[in-house]
């Protein structure tokens, strides 16, 4: 067993595998084949959200009769910890990061809660002036406690990862979520383009008004051999869409039908596209 306020708790917290996958949809399949007696079976793995899931089923017969069923499933643990974060912070913000510890067991739970914030896998607690990343807790059965930490966000657009871990002598849980850091200044994008044929050359110019407060961050140059090529490159996103529905069938069929007609009319384009994987 682990004693409270001892280094073993901190070591144990580092070894807890954090929950990271938080998809809003646990399972979606529009058609489940049924057996002769009208029974169908399906299995799925839920996301790592500790929450309740609403299950909705529809059944249809050949003569257009309909049946529906709504039920609920819950994913939970005896000890649960959740990172309650704002949607984002801005550069130079000061704000609160919250962790909520749930005791869903029938016994009081006593242990320690840890928080660590990383950027590019590097711990930045000190950089954010996050003081004392450890808090002790004692929670009654079927209750919860909330813990807060104040942080100061420095200059720089980034995405932090916030990891909270709760450990008792027998139970543990951890959760990791992303915390976007948005700019505190307004970003403006100016663009210009020219078309070139053969060995032709043209001047590409972007004119900006004089502004002593402006900071030029980056310049990007993009070359598209043909406009049609950029359109063709988007086709895999339509073809490999993960869900099945009438809308998606149309989204696949219409653009592919158009491209097929283009290939028929301009065989040279089809020949050029066929060489893309080789290049």
The 8 nearest C-alpha neighbors of each residue, nearest first, counted from 0:
[[1, 168, 2, 169, 167, 7, 3, 8],
 [2, 0, 168, 7, 3, 8, 167, 5],
 [1, 3, 5, 4, 0, 168, 7, 8],
 [2, 4, 5, 110, 1, 111, 8, 109],
 [5, 3, 2, 6, 8, 111, 135, 110],
 [4, 6, 7, 3, 2, 8, 1, 9],
 [7, 5, 9, 8, 10, 4, 11, 3],
 [8, 6, 10, 5, 9, 11, 1, 2],
 [7, 9, 11, 6, 10, 5, 12, 166],
 [10, 8, 12, 6, 11, 7, 13, 113],
 [11, 9, 7, 13, 12, 8, 6, 14],
 [10, 12, 8, 14, 9, 13, 7, 15],
 [13, 11, 9, 15, 14, 10, 164, 8],
 [14, 12, 10, 11, 15, 9, 164, 16],
 [13, 15, 11, 12, 16, 10, 17, 9],
 [14, 16, 12, 13, 17, 173, 172, 11],
 [17, 15, 14, 173, 18, 172, 13, 174],
 [18, 16, 173, 174, 175, 15, 19, 172],
 [17, 19, 174, 47, 175, 173, 20, 16],
 [20, 18, 175, 17, 21, 174, 176, 47],
 [19, 21, 47, 46, 22, 18, 48, 175],
 [22, 20, 48, 46, 47, 19, 23, 18],
 [21, 23, 24, 46, 20, 25, 48, 47],
 [24, 22, 21, 25, 46, 48, 26, 52],
 [25, 23, 22, 26, 27, 46, 45, 52],
 [24, 26, 45, 46, 23, 22, 27, 44],
 [27, 25, 24, 43, 28, 45, 44, 42],
 [28, 26, 29, 25, 24, 242, 243, 30],
 [27, 29, 30, 26, 31, 243, 242, 41],
 [30, 28, 27, 243, 31, 244, 242, 57],
 [29, 31, 28, 32, 243, 27, 33, 58],
 [32, 30, 33, 39, 29, 28, 40, 41],
 [31, 33, 39, 30, 34, 40, 38, 37],
 [34, 32, 39, 38, 37, 31, 35, 40],
 [33, 35, 37, 38, 36, 39, 32, 40],
 [34, 36, 37, 33, 38, 39, 32, 40],
 [37, 35, 34, 38, 33, 39, 32, 40],
 [38, 36, 34, 35, 33, 39, 32, 58],
 [39, 37, 33, 34, 36, 40, 35, 32],
 [40, 38, 33, 32, 34, 31, 37, 41],
 [39, 41, 38, 42, 31, 33, 32, 34],
 [40, 42, 43, 39, 31, 28, 32, 26],
 [43, 41, 40, 44, 26, 45, 39, 28],
 [44, 42, 45, 26, 41, 25, 27, 46],
 [43, 45, 46, 42, 25, 26, 47, 41],
 [44, 46, 25, 43, 47, 26, 48, 74],
 [47, 45, 21, 48, 20, 22, 25, 44],
 [48, 46, 20, 21, 18, 49, 45, 19],
 [47, 49, 21, 46, 50, 74, 20, 22],
 [50, 48, 75, 74, 47, 51, 73, 76],
 [49, 51, 74, 48, 73, 75, 52, 72],
 [52, 50, 73, 72, 74, 71, 53, 49],
 [53, 51, 72, 71, 73, 54, 50, 25],
 [52, 54, 71, 70, 55, 72, 51, 69],
 [55, 53, 70, 71, 69, 52, 56, 72],
 [54, 56, 69, 68, 53, 70, 57, 67],
 [57, 55, 68, 67, 69, 54, 58, 66],
 [58, 56, 67, 66, 68, 59, 55, 65],
 [57, 59, 66, 65, 67, 56, 60, 64],
 [60, 58, 65, 64, 63, 66, 61, 57],
 [61, 59, 64, 63, 62, 65, 58, 66],
 [60, 62, 63, 59, 64, 65, 58, 66],
 [61, 63, 60, 64, 59, 65, 58, 66],
 [64, 62, 60, 61, 59, 65, 58, 66],
 [65, 63, 60, 59, 62, 66, 61, 58],
 [64, 66, 59, 58, 63, 60, 67, 57],
 [65, 67, 58, 57, 59, 64, 68, 56],
 [68, 66, 57, 56, 58, 69, 65, 55],
 [67, 69, 56, 55, 57, 70, 66, 54],
 [70, 68, 55, 54, 56, 67, 71, 53],
 [69, 71, 54, 53, 55, 68, 72, 52],
 [70, 72, 53, 52, 54, 51, 73, 69],
 [71, 73, 52, 51, 53, 74, 70, 54],
 [72, 74, 51, 50, 52, 75, 71, 49],
 [75, 73, 49, 50, 51, 72, 48, 76],
 [74, 76, 49, 73, 50, 77, 79, 103],
 [77, 75, 78, 79, 103, 74, 49, 172],
 [76, 78, 103, 104, 102, 79, 75, 101],
 [79, 77, 102, 76, 101, 103, 171, 170],
 [78, 80, 101, 100, 172, 76, 77, 102],
 [81, 79, 100, 99, 172, 101, 173, 165],
 [80, 82, 99, 98, 83, 174, 100, 79],
 [81, 83, 98, 84, 97, 163, 99, 174],
 [82, 84, 97, 98, 81, 96, 85, 99],
 [85, 83, 96, 82, 97, 86, 178, 87],
 [84, 86, 87, 83, 88, 178, 96, 95],
 [85, 87, 84, 178, 88, 179, 177, 180],
 [88, 86, 179, 85, 178, 180, 89, 181],
 [87, 89, 180, 181, 92, 179, 90, 85],
 [90, 88, 181, 180, 92, 183, 182, 91],
 [89, 91, 154, 183, 92, 182, 152, 153],
 [92, 90, 152, 153, 154, 89, 151, 93],
 [93, 91, 152, 89, 90, 151, 88, 94],
 [94, 92, 151, 150, 152, 91, 149, 95],
 [95, 93, 150, 149, 92, 151, 96, 88],
 [94, 96, 149, 148, 150, 147, 97, 93],
 [95, 97, 148, 84, 147, 149, 83, 94],
 [98, 96, 147, 83, 146, 82, 95, 84],
 [97, 99, 82, 146, 81, 83, 145, 147],
 [98, 100, 145, 81, 80, 144, 146, 82],
 [99, 101, 80, 144, 143, 79, 145, 81],
 [102, 100, 143, 79, 78, 142, 103, 80],
 [101, 103, 78, 141, 142, 104, 140, 77],
 [104, 102, 77, 141, 101, 140, 78, 105],
 [105, 103, 77, 106, 102, 140, 141, 78],
 [104, 106, 140, 103, 141, 107, 102, 139],
 [105, 107, 140, 104, 108, 139, 102, 141],
 [108, 106, 139, 140, 138, 109, 105, 137],
 [109, 107, 138, 137, 106, 139, 110, 102],
 [110, 108, 137, 136, 167, 138, 107, 111],
 [109, 111, 167, 136, 166, 135, 3, 137],
 [112, 110, 135, 166, 134, 136, 165, 113],
 [111, 113, 165, 134, 133, 164, 135, 166],
 [114, 112, 133, 164, 163, 132, 165, 134],
 [113, 115, 163, 132, 162, 164, 133, 116],
 [114, 116, 162, 161, 124, 117, 163, 132],
 [117, 115, 161, 160, 124, 123, 122, 162],
 [118, 116, 122, 121, 160, 123, 120, 159],
 [117, 119, 159, 121, 120, 160, 122, 123],
 [118, 120, 121, 117, 159, 158, 122, 160],
 [121, 119, 118, 117, 122, 160, 116, 159],
 [122, 120, 117, 118, 119, 123, 116, 124],
 [121, 123, 117, 116, 124, 118, 120, 115],
 [124, 122, 126, 117, 125, 116, 127, 121],
 [125, 123, 129, 127, 126, 116, 122, 128],
 [124, 126, 128, 127, 123, 129, 130, 122],
 [125, 127, 123, 128, 124, 129, 153, 152],
 [126, 128, 151, 124, 150, 125, 129, 152],
 [129, 127, 125, 126, 150, 130, 151, 124],
 [130, 128, 124, 150, 127, 125, 149, 131],
 [129, 131, 128, 132, 125, 124, 148, 149],
 [130, 132, 133, 129, 134, 148, 114, 113],
 [131, 133, 114, 113, 130, 115, 129, 134],
 [134, 132, 113, 131, 112, 114, 111, 135],
 [135, 133, 112, 111, 136, 113, 132, 131],
 [136, 134, 111, 110, 112, 133, 137, 4],
 [137, 135, 110, 109, 111, 138, 134, 112],
 [136, 138, 109, 108, 110, 139, 107, 135],
 [139, 137, 108, 107, 142, 136, 102, 143],
 [138, 140, 107, 142, 141, 108, 137, 102],
 [141, 139, 105, 107, 106, 142, 104, 102],
 [142, 140, 103, 102, 104, 139, 105, 143],
 [143, 141, 140, 102, 139, 101, 138, 103],
 [144, 142, 101, 100, 102, 138, 99, 145],
 [143, 145, 100, 99, 146, 101, 138, 142],
 [144, 146, 99, 98, 100, 147, 143, 97],
 [145, 147, 98, 97, 99, 144, 148, 134],
 [148, 146, 97, 96, 95, 98, 149, 145],
 [147, 149, 96, 95, 97, 150, 129, 146],
 [148, 150, 95, 94, 129, 96, 147, 151],
 [149, 151, 129, 127, 94, 128, 93, 95],
 [152, 150, 93, 127, 92, 128, 153, 91],
 [151, 153, 91, 92, 127, 90, 93, 150],
 [154, 152, 91, 90, 155, 151, 127, 92],
 [155, 153, 90, 91, 152, 156, 182, 183],
 [154, 156, 90, 157, 153, 182, 180, 181],
 [157, 155, 180, 181, 182, 90, 154, 158],
 [156, 158, 180, 155, 179, 159, 181, 118],
 [157, 159, 179, 178, 180, 177, 160, 118],
 [160, 158, 178, 118, 177, 117, 179, 161],
 [159, 161, 177, 117, 116, 176, 178, 162],
 [160, 162, 116, 176, 175, 115, 177, 159],
 [161, 163, 175, 115, 114, 174, 116, 160],
 [164, 162, 114, 174, 173, 113, 82, 175],
 [163, 165, 173, 113, 112, 12, 172, 114],
 [164, 166, 112, 172, 171, 111, 173, 80],
 [167, 165, 171, 110, 111, 170, 12, 8],
 [168, 166, 110, 170, 169, 109, 171, 111],
 [167, 169, 1, 0, 170, 166, 110, 2],
 [170, 168, 167, 171, 0, 166, 1, 108],
 [171, 169, 167, 166, 168, 78, 172, 77],
 [172, 170, 166, 165, 167, 78, 15, 173],
 [171, 173, 165, 79, 164, 80, 78, 15],
 [174, 172, 164, 17, 163, 18, 80, 15],
 [173, 175, 17, 18, 163, 162, 81, 19],
 [176, 174, 162, 19, 161, 17, 18, 163],
 [177, 175, 161, 160, 19, 178, 162, 174],
 [176, 178, 160, 159, 161, 179, 158, 175],
 [177, 179, 159, 158, 87, 160, 180, 176],
 [180, 178, 158, 87, 159, 181, 157, 177],
 [181, 179, 88, 157, 89, 156, 158, 87],
 [182, 180, 89, 156, 88, 179, 90, 183],
 [183, 181, 184, 90, 89, 156, 180, 185],
 [182, 184, 90, 89, 181, 185, 91, 154],
 [185, 183, 182, 186, 90, 181, 89, 187],
 [184, 186, 187, 183, 182, 213, 188, 181],
 [187, 185, 184, 188, 182, 183, 216, 214],
 [188, 186, 185, 189, 184, 215, 213, 190],
 [187, 189, 190, 186, 218, 217, 185, 215],
 [190, 188, 187, 191, 205, 207, 206, 218],
 [191, 189, 188, 192, 205, 204, 219, 218],
 [190, 192, 205, 203, 204, 189, 193, 206],
 [191, 193, 203, 194, 190, 204, 221, 205],
 [192, 194, 195, 203, 191, 201, 202, 200],
 [195, 193, 196, 192, 201, 199, 200, 223],
 [194, 196, 199, 193, 197, 200, 201, 198],
 [197, 195, 199, 198, 194, 200, 224, 193],
 [196, 198, 199, 195, 200, 194, 224, 201],
 [199, 197, 196, 200, 195, 201, 194, 224],
 [198, 200, 197, 196, 195, 201, 194, 202],
 [201, 199, 198, 195, 202, 196, 197, 194],
 [202, 200, 203, 199, 193, 195, 194, 204],
 [201, 203, 204, 200, 193, 192, 205, 191],
 [202, 204, 201, 193, 192, 191, 205, 200],
 [205, 203, 202, 206, 191, 192, 190, 201],
 [206, 204, 191, 207, 190, 203, 189, 192],
 [205, 207, 204, 208, 189, 209, 191, 190],
 [208, 206, 209, 205, 189, 210, 204, 213],
 [207, 209, 210, 206, 213, 211, 205, 212],
 [208, 210, 207, 211, 213, 212, 206, 214],
 [209, 211, 212, 213, 208, 207, 214, 215],
 [210, 212, 213, 209, 214, 208, 215, 207],
 [213, 211, 210, 214, 209, 215, 184, 208],
 [212, 214, 210, 211, 215, 209, 216, 208],
 [215, 213, 216, 212, 211, 210, 217, 186],
 [216, 214, 217, 213, 218, 187, 186, 212],
 [217, 215, 214, 218, 213, 186, 187, 219],
 [216, 218, 215, 219, 214, 188, 220, 189],
 [217, 219, 220, 216, 215, 190, 188, 189],
 [218, 220, 221, 217, 190, 222, 216, 189],
 [221, 219, 222, 218, 192, 190, 191, 223],
 [222, 220, 219, 223, 192, 224, 218, 191],
 [221, 223, 224, 220, 225, 192, 194, 226],
 [222, 224, 225, 226, 221, 229, 228, 227],
 [225, 223, 222, 226, 228, 227, 229, 195],
 [226, 224, 228, 227, 223, 229, 222, 230],
 [225, 227, 228, 229, 223, 230, 224, 231],
 [226, 228, 230, 225, 229, 231, 224, 232],
 [227, 229, 231, 225, 230, 226, 232, 224],
 [228, 230, 232, 231, 227, 226, 233, 223],
 [231, 229, 227, 228, 232, 233, 226, 234],
 [232, 230, 228, 233, 229, 234, 227, 258],
 [231, 233, 229, 230, 234, 228, 235, 236],
 [232, 234, 231, 230, 236, 235, 229, 237],
 [233, 235, 237, 236, 231, 232, 238, 230],
 [236, 234, 238, 237, 233, 239, 232, 231],
 [237, 235, 234, 239, 238, 233, 240, 232],
 [238, 236, 234, 235, 240, 239, 251, 250],
 [237, 239, 235, 236, 240, 251, 234, 250],
 [240, 238, 236, 237, 235, 241, 234, 242],
 [239, 241, 237, 238, 242, 236, 247, 243],
 [242, 240, 239, 243, 238, 237, 247, 27],
 [243, 241, 240, 244, 27, 28, 247, 29],
 [242, 244, 247, 29, 241, 245, 28, 248],
 [243, 245, 247, 246, 248, 242, 29, 249],
 [246, 244, 248, 247, 249, 243, 250, 251],
 [245, 247, 249, 244, 248, 250, 243, 251],
 [246, 248, 250, 244, 249, 245, 251, 243],
 [249, 247, 245, 251, 250, 246, 252, 244],
 [250, 248, 252, 246, 251, 247, 253, 245],
 [251, 249, 247, 248, 252, 253, 246, 237],
 [252, 250, 248, 249, 237, 238, 253, 247],
 [251, 253, 249, 255, 250, 254, 256, 248],
 [252, 254, 256, 255, 249, 251, 250, 257],
 [255, 253, 257, 256, 252, 258, 251, 250],
 [254, 256, 258, 252, 257, 253, 259, 251],
 [257, 255, 259, 253, 254, 258, 252, 260],
 [256, 258, 254, 260, 259, 255, 253, 261],
 [259, 257, 261, 255, 260, 256, 262, 254],
 [258, 260, 256, 262, 261, 257, 255, 263],
 [259, 261, 263, 257, 262, 258, 264, 256],
 [262, 260, 258, 264, 259, 263, 265, 257],
 [261, 263, 265, 259, 266, 269, 260, 264],
 [264, 262, 260, 261, 265, 266, 259, 269],
 [263, 265, 261, 262, 266, 260, 259, 267],
 [264, 266, 262, 267, 263, 268, 261, 269],
 [267, 265, 269, 262, 268, 263, 264, 270],
 [266, 268, 270, 265, 269, 271, 262, 272],
 [269, 267, 271, 270, 266, 265, 272, 262],
 [270, 268, 272, 266, 262, 267, 271, 273],
 [269, 271, 267, 273, 268, 272, 266, 274],
 [272, 270, 268, 273, 269, 274, 267, 275],
 [273, 271, 269, 274, 275, 270, 268, 228],
 [272, 274, 270, 271, 275, 269, 276, 277],
 [273, 275, 272, 277, 271, 276, 278, 270],
 [274, 276, 278, 272, 277, 273, 271, 270],
 [277, 275, 278, 274, 273, 272, 271, 232],
 [278, 276, 274, 275, 273, 272, 271, 270],
 [277, 275, 276, 274, 273, 272, 271, 270]]
